[in-house]
Amino acid sequence: MDGIEMNLADLAFDPDQDPEEKRAVRKKYRSLAKSMEEQQAASTYTAEDLTKRVQHADELFNKVKGPQEATLDSAFLLMASTMGAQKARAMKSGTGSFDVDEFVAKLVTFMGGSPALKEDIPDDSDDDQTYELAMQLDWEKIARKALARSKRVPVQTFMLGPLSIEQKKRAVVKRARLEKRKEDLKKPQEIKEEDIERSQNETTKNVAILQRILEEIGEDKINLFRFVVNPNDFAQSVENIFYLSFLIRDGNVALEIEDDGEPLIFLCDPPTDEMYNEGLKKHQIVMEFDMDTWKRAIEVFDIKDSRIPQRPAAQTRLGDKWYG
């Protein structure tokens, strides 16, 4: 810029800037912005007021060395530019405000056309076509006039849309309201406390049956799969593992894995508190048992009959209904 010398060293970031100087700059920026907001709210500012405050901000910018102060400066410039744009839109040209229609009429006349009068337009004609026929404009004439005032190189460009844009109206589609009949509505089944108690009692009874069978076997160890697998019912095999887990959890049955990987179970005495104090720890394992494993166990161990008697198909009561 002519007549202005800018020292880039003065605009460099300085992390060691005096804290008191930074606080003073921030305070002045905030005070400047506050006065601008007050005048904007009261609409009492003039172009001279904006110029003076921008010049004051330029003086403060010479002391800006950190990002926080630079942010305050950019926020102030944004506010000043917004207020300047508002002031420019409200400017008067001569004794009256800027008349767009009058400007367009003069522009049309300069290009050798004559604006169509409203009474000359037939009622059954299209407005765009009538306006186009009424004006044969010499656009090159206004282009030459504009080029004399512009330093930009003329280039070939394309229009980015129609001169008049009609706002699209959103089509409102009315959806048929779904009417529900009361007879089709179903209330969810309510699970009562006695239903939960029944399920717990069923589990306790089946756990006791497994323990009695193991007591009949005695202290001998038995293969886990030979004990729990029911060759005729996969679901009950899964249930048997579930019931056996309660006996292992309570310490009434022990599970051991032999060196060859064979899982064995046997009755044992539950551990005492003294054993836990001496370092005995509980271990929890997750056992995967799917239908392929069930079929493989029947084949490998040649299981013909179930050690645990076949139970009748369980029925669960939910509310007033029973489900098998």
C-alpha positions in Angstrom: 0.0 0.0 0.0 1.2 3.5 -0.9 2.6 5.5 1.9 2.4 2.7 4.4 5.3 0.7 5.7 4.6 -2.4 7.7 7.2 -4.0 9.9 6.6 -7.8 9.9 8.6 -8.1 13.1 6.0 -6.0 14.9 3.3 -8.4 13.9 5.1 -11.6 15.1 3.8 -13.7 17.9 5.4 -12.9 21.2 4.7 -15.4 24.0 6.8 -13.3 26.4 4.7 -10.2 26.0 4.2 -8.2 29.2 1.0 -9.5 30.9 0.0 -6.0 31.9 0.2 -4.8 28.3 -1.9 -7.8 27.2 -4.6 -7.1 29.8 -4.7 -3.4 28.8 -5.1 -4.3 25.1 -7.9 -6.7 25.9 -9.7 -4.2 28.1 -9.5 -1.5 25.4 -10.9 -3.9 22.7 -13.8 -4.9 25.0 -14.5 -1.3 25.8 -14.5 -0.4 22.1 -16.8 -3.3 21.2 -19.2 -2.5 24.0 -19.6 1.1 22.9 -20.2 -0.1 19.3 -22.9 -2.5 20.5 -24.6 0.3 22.5 -24.7 2.6 19.4 -25.9 -0.2 17.2 -28.8 -1.0 19.6 -29.7 2.7 19.7 -29.1 3.2 15.9 -27.3 6.5 16.7 -24.0 5.8 15.0 -22.7 7.7 12.0 -20.1 6.9 9.3 -17.6 9.2 11.2 -18.1 7.2 14.4 -17.3 4.0 12.6 -14.2 5.5 11.0 -12.9 6.8 14.3 -13.4 3.4 16.0 -11.8 1.5 13.2 -8.8 3.9 13.3 -8.6 3.3 17.1 -8.6 -0.5 16.5 -5.8 -0.1 14.0 -3.7 1.6 16.7 -4.5 -1.2 19.2 -3.6 -3.8 16.6 0.0 -2.6 16.7 0.2 -4.0 20.3 -1.4 -7.4 19.4 1.1 -10.2 20.0 -1.1 -13.1 21.0 -4.0 -15.1 19.5 -6.5 -14.0 22.2 -6.0 -10.4 21.4 -6.1 -11.1 17.7 -9.5 -12.8 18.2 -10.9 -9.7 19.9 -9.6 -7.6 16.9 -11.2 -9.9 14.3 -14.5 -9.9 16.3 -14.5 -6.1 16.4 -13.8 -5.8 12.6 -16.6 -8.2 11.9 -19.0 -6.0 14.0 -17.8 -2.8 12.3 -18.2 -4.3 8.8 -21.7 -5.4 9.6 -22.6 -2.0 10.9 -21.0 -0.4 7.8 -23.1 -2.6 5.5 -26.2 -1.6 7.3 -25.3 2.1 7.1 -24.6 1.7 3.3 -28.0 0.1 2.7 -29.7 3.0 4.5 -27.8 5.7 2.6 -29.8 8.3 0.6 -29.0 9.3 -3.0 -29.9 12.9 -3.4 -33.1 13.9 -1.8 -34.7 10.5 -1.9 -33.8 6.9 -1.4 -32.4 4.8 -4.2 -35.2 3.8 -6.6 -34.5 0.4 -8.2 -37.4 0.7 -10.7 -36.2 4.1 -11.8 -32.7 2.8 -12.3 -33.8 -0.1 -14.4 -36.0 2.2 -16.5 -33.0 4.5 -17.2 -30.8 1.4 -18.0 -33.4 0.1 -20.4 -33.6 3.4 -22.2 -29.8 3.7 -22.4 -29.7 0.3 -24.2 -32.2 1.4 -26.8 -35.3 -0.3 -25.4 -38.6 0.9 -24.1 -40.1 -0.6 -21.0 -43.5 -2.2 -21.7 -46.4 -0.4 -20.1 -48.9 -2.5 -18.1 -51.8 -1.5 -20.2 -50.1 -2.6 -23.4 -49.8 -6.2 -22.2 -52.6 -8.4 -23.3 -54.4 -10.3 -20.6 -53.9 -13.7 -22.3 -50.2 -13.3 -23.0 -47.2 -14.7 -20.9 -45.5 -11.9 -18.9 -42.0 -13.1 -19.8 -42.6 -13.4 -23.5 -44.4 -10.0 -23.7 -41.6 -8.3 -21.8 -39.0 -9.8 -24.1 -40.9 -8.7 -27.2 -41.4 -5.2 -25.9 -37.7 -4.6 -25.3 -34.9 -5.2 -27.8 -31.9 -4.3 -25.7 -28.4 -3.5 -26.8 -26.4 -5.3 -24.1 -23.1 -4.6 -25.9 -23.7 -0.9 -25.4 -23.9 -1.2 -21.6 -21.0 -3.7 -21.7 -18.7 -1.2 -23.4 -19.7 1.4 -20.8 -19.0 -1.0 -18.0 -15.6 -2.0 -19.4 -14.5 1.6 -19.5 -14.9 1.7 -15.7 -13.5 -1.7 -14.9 -9.9 -3.1 -15.1 -11.0 -6.7 -15.1 -10.4 -8.8 -18.2 -13.7 -9.7 -19.8 -14.3 -13.5 -19.9 -17.0 -15.7 -21.2 -19.4 -16.7 -18.4 -22.7 -18.4 -18.0 -25.8 -17.4 -16.2 -26.3 -19.2 -12.9 -30.0 -19.2 -13.0 -33.1 -17.3 -14.2 -33.5 -13.6 -13.6 -36.6 -14.2 -11.5 -36.7 -17.1 -9.1 -40.0 -18.4 -7.9 -40.0 -19.9 -4.5 -40.9 -23.6 -4.6 -43.9 -24.5 -2.5 -43.7 -27.7 -0.7 -46.4 -30.1 -1.6 -48.4 -31.1 1.4 -49.3 -34.7 1.3 -52.0 -35.7 3.7 -51.5 -39.1 5.1 -54.4 -41.2 6.0 -54.8 -41.4 9.7 -54.5 -45.0 11.0 -57.5 -45.7 13.1 -57.0 -48.3 15.7 -59.9 -50.5 16.9 -60.1 -51.2 20.5 -60.8 -54.9 19.9 -57.5 -55.2 18.0 -55.4 -53.8 20.8 -53.6 -56.3 23.0 -52.3 -55.6 26.5 -48.8 -56.9 27.3 -48.8 -59.9 29.6 -48.1 -59.0 33.2 -45.5 -61.1 35.0 -46.6 -61.5 38.6 -44.5 -62.2 41.7 -45.8 -65.8 42.0 -44.7 -66.5 38.4 -41.1 -65.6 39.3 -41.3 -67.6 42.5 -42.5 -70.7 40.6 -39.5 -70.4 38.2 -37.1 -70.2 41.2 -38.7 -73.2 42.8 -38.4 -75.2 39.6 -34.7 -74.5 39.5 -34.2 -75.4 43.1 -36.0 -78.8 42.6 -33.9 -79.7 39.5 -30.6 -78.8 41.2 -31.5 -81.1 44.1 -32.2 -83.9 41.6 -28.7 -83.6 40.1 -27.1 -83.5 43.6 -29.0 -86.7 44.6 -27.8 -88.5 41.4 -24.2 -87.5 42.1 -24.6 -88.8 45.7 -25.7 -92.2 44.3 -22.6 -92.2 42.2 -20.5 -91.6 45.3 -17.0 -90.3 45.4 -16.1 -91.6 41.9 -15.3 -89.0 39.3 -17.5 -88.9 36.2 -17.0 -87.3 32.8 -18.9 -84.0 32.6 -20.5 -84.8 29.2 -21.5 -88.4 30.2 -23.4 -86.8 33.1 -25.1 -83.8 31.6 -25.7 -84.8 28.0 -29.2 -86.1 27.1 -28.8 -87.8 23.7 -32.5 -87.4 23.0 -32.9 -83.7 23.9 -30.4 -80.9 23.3 -32.4 -78.3 25.2 -32.4 -80.4 28.4 -28.7 -81.0 28.0 -28.2 -77.2 28.2 -30.5 -77.1 31.2 -28.5 -79.8 32.9 -25.3 -77.7 32.6 -27.2 -74.7 34.0 -28.4 -76.7 37.0 -24.9 -78.2 37.6 -23.4 -74.7 37.6 -25.3 -74.0 40.9 -23.8 -77.0 42.6 -20.3 -76.0 41.4 -20.9 -72.4 42.5 -21.9 -73.4 46.0 -18.8 -75.7 46.3 -20.8 -79.0 46.5 -19.3 -80.3 43.2 -15.8 -79.9 42.0 -14.7 -79.6 38.3 -11.3 -80.8 37.3 -9.5 -80.9 33.9 -7.2 -83.9 33.4 -3.9 -83.7 31.6 -5.5 -85.2 28.5 -8.2 -82.4 28.6 -11.0 -84.6 29.9 -13.4 -82.6 32.2 -14.4 -84.6 35.4 -16.8 -83.7 38.1 -17.3 -85.2 41.6 -18.9 -84.4 44.9 -16.9 -82.5 47.5 -17.3 -80.6 50.8 -17.9 -76.9 50.4 -14.9 -74.8 51.3 -14.8 -73.0 54.6 -14.0 -69.4 55.5 -10.6 -70.5 56.8 -9.7 -71.9 53.4 -10.6 -68.6 51.7 -8.4 -66.8 54.3 -5.5 -69.1 53.5 -5.6 -68.0 49.8 -8.3 -70.2 48.2 -9.9 -68.3 45.3 -13.1 -68.7 43.3 -12.7 -69.1 39.5 -15.4 -68.5 37.0 -15.4 -70.0 33.5 -17.7 -69.7 30.5 -18.5 -72.9 28.8 -19.6 -73.0 25.1 -22.1 -75.7 24.4 -23.8 -75.7 21.0 -25.6 -78.4 19.0 -22.5 -79.4 17.2 -20.7 -80.0 20.5 -23.7 -81.9 21.8 -23.7 -84.2 18.7 -19.9 -84.7 18.9 -20.1 -85.6 22.6 -22.7 -88.3 21.9 -20.5 -89.7 19.2 -17.2 -89.6 21.1 -18.5 -90.9 24.4 -21.0 -93.3 22.9 -23.8 -91.9 25.0 -27.0 -94.0 24.7 -29.0 -93.1 27.7 -29.2 -90.0 29.9 -27.9 -90.1 33.4 -30.4 -87.4 34.4 -34.0 -88.5 33.9 -36.0 -86.9 31.0 -38.1 -84.1 32.4 -41.5 -83.2 31.0 -41.6 -80.2 28.6 -41.4 -77.1 30.8 -44.3 -74.7 30.7 -44.0 -71.1 31.7 -46.9 -69.0 32.9 -47.0 -65.4 31.9 -50.0 -63.6 33.4 -53.0 -65.8 32.8 -51.6 -67.9 30.0 -49.2 -70.9 29.9 -46.4 -71.2 27.3 -44.7 -74.5 26.4 
